[in-house]
């Protein structure tokens, strides 16, 4: 089945150019001129990846990216006529997977699309692996007074329930299943629903910082140049 790509740009010439090129490469391409049309197309069919222009009439691409990411794990490539690092940083922080500037080479954009879709497939495989692990009968991992309930996706410390986001829970599960082992950021990234093409991405660092604020900070040891180690002894 062909991947579905949604091109969101207020310039009809650019939409036509991208549609023609990617359809020749075997993709199914849907067009939208603004945020309203984007949501209409996104909600009525399956979309694998969105190429989203930042400078749109009405709601801008950055705001749309933030809302998309809050609802979905769809691939997002931001497109902008501005080549400023701050725009790229903000876009990636909003949840975009990649960022390209106009004018762009179609062949380069195609490679970025292929790489992102490949990474999305890895994430889906990792999610299936997590689901399989969570379905095991022994669904509680205990460490340092904490109880991590896999099937119910809850973390308790005694009688206290500690609220975790989906990303925090997935990362903590990855650590608890591999205690006393150094895990690289790339390996940790594949264990969560987060993904990013930027090799300087610090998404994992941010999630671990949040976990340190919610749990004993000494549980998460930074191994410089390699990754992180979960220092607890885990009982299942």
Helices and strands as residue ranges (DSSP letters): E 4-8, H 12-24, E 28-32, H 35-44, E 49-53, H 61-71, E 75-80, H 85-94, E 98-101, H 106-134, E 140-143, E 146-149, E 154-157, E 160-162, H 166-177, E 182-183, H 185-190, H 203-214, G 217-219, E 220-223, E 227-230
